[in-house]
Amino acid sequence: MANIQPFKALRPQVTLAKQVASRPYDVLNSKEAKEAALENPYSFLHITKSEIDLPDTTDIHSAEVYAKAKENLDAFIKNEVLFREAKPCYYIYQLVMQGRSQTGLVCVSSVNDYENDVIKKHEFTRPEKEQDRINHIKTSGAQTGNVFLAYRSNAAIDNIVENWKTKHTAAYDFTAEDGIAHTIWIINDDEQINNITTLFEQEIECTYIADGHHRAASAAKVRKALGAAATKEADYFLTTLFPSAQLQILDYNRVVKDLNGLTEEVFLKALETDFIVAKKEAPVKPAQLHEFGMFINHQWYQLIAKEGTYTTDPIGVLDVTILSNNVLDKLLGIKDQRTDKRIDFVGGIRGITELEKRVNSGEMKLAFSLFPVTIDQLFNIADSGNVMPPKSTWFEPKLRDGLLTHLISA
């Protein structure tokens, strides 16, 4: 059963919350982060992307970068931009994007649960990305990145959260520059804290990583590396838990640089072995499972996977698997999407027009639009112990860094 705990969050002064809050470190490159933090000395990017305060020639994985993150975090605390909660609390985090709302519970989750698969995974991690976060956590003494977890909806937990939102004033309430509203309430009542802890312990069999596999893995490896020097706080890592009924997974699309030596005519003919192929006048945004859009040479096509060309097991039935097996591997020679430089990935938040843009610019030869993975598919795969192909899910809206940080150094 799920072991979660309240924690003493390091958080910003109310008047500075909007300025501190920053997009997750892994959705911005260094140049974008530097531009986002320009003229904003309070941006949490000075901590999560601290290379922005060093010369442009600095290796972003150098010890100097992690030391700068620690220096900046210490300065934020010293200057009272950030302060630490007086007692362990739970936090309610509501996000509203384009009129759609979702509400999660911010807490710390057990590293033991992660290692014992009570917290379930659905994708592999990359060692170099893990090492970056390991170095950042060890040097700064803080978990600055939030791991996005999902759980099967529970009415009792929903009631506590919604009642608290109704009866209490939010600690933070602002709309970011991208139009997404962020509202946070603090649950500081001991009885309600105990009720929440007990409900997860007794009724939530497991949780699922929706976004943040590298952050979770890094937290576990930091605890192991610290050994006897690890604090009690290092036994837990920063998470926000969302009930499954409130989650929306967006499509995660593909663009490819070439046809692997095939002519366009031969490639289109080869597709007909596994798909029903039809030309379309308008962009194809798939409306159902096993339907794909393809854009090549200024033309959109609809692809429908033929029955019998894929398996029905939790992995084989996924559209990302069907595309991988029957097009990317079979026809285009792309064996490993994590390492092949001929393929790139476009989150659905960017829209279908981004696919056209990448192809029409000449940068890419063709693009594929996919129907989103469902939350039930994600759960089924994680429950089966399997992993999805890389870049299968894209969750929006994303949590902001800096609003709630977990210190493990004390």
TAWO-V650961 format. One record per backbone hydrogen bond with DSSP energy under -1.0 kcal/mol. CO is the residue of the C=O (numbers start at 1). NH is the residue of the N-H. If there is no record, write none. Layout:
CO/NH
CO/NH
This chain:
3/110
5/108
7/9
7/89
9/85
10/405
11/83
13/16
16/20
17/21
20/44
22/401
24/27
29/33
30/34
31/35
32/36
33/37
37/40
40/43
43/46
44/47
44/48
45/49
49/52
50/53
51/54
55/58
59/62
62/66
63/67
64/68
65/69
66/70
67/71
68/72
69/73
70/74
71/75
72/76
73/77
74/78
75/79
76/81
76/82
77/80
81/13
83/11
89/7
90/187
91/106
92/185
93/104
94/183
95/102
96/181
97/100
100/97
102/95
104/93
105/241
106/91
107/239
108/5
109/237
110/114
111/115
112/116
113/118
113/119
118/207
120/209
122/388
126/130
127/131
128/132
129/133
130/134
131/135
132/136
133/137
134/138
135/139
136/140
137/141
141/408
141/409
143/406
147/240
148/210
148/211
149/242
150/208
151/244
154/158
155/159
156/160
157/161
158/162
159/163
160/164
161/165
162/166
163/167
164/168
172/184
174/182
176/179
180/176
181/96
182/174
183/94
184/171
184/172
185/92
187/90
189/193
190/194
191/195
192/196
193/197
194/198
195/199
196/200
197/201
198/202
199/203
200/204
204/2
207/120
208/150
211/148
212/216
213/217
214/218
215/219
216/220
217/221
218/222
219/223
220/224
221/225
222/226
223/227
226/229
227/230
232/235
233/236
235/111
237/109
238/147
239/107
240/149
241/105
242/151
243/246
244/247
251/348
253/346
254/368
255/344
256/365
256/366
259/262
263/267
264/268
265/269
266/270
267/271
270/273
271/274
271/275
274/306
276/304
278/302
288/291
290/305
292/303
293/369
294/301
295/367
296/299
299/296
300/280
301/294
302/278
303/292
304/276
306/309
313/317
315/318
318/322
319/323
320/324
321/325
322/326
323/327
323/328
324/329
325/330
327/331
327/332
328/334
329/333
336/339
336/340
342/257
344/255
346/253
347/350
348/351
352/355
352/356
353/357
354/358
355/359
356/360
357/361
358/364
359/362
366/256
367/295
368/254
369/293
374/378
375/379
376/380
377/381
378/382
379/383
380/384
381/386
394/250
401/22
405/10
406/143
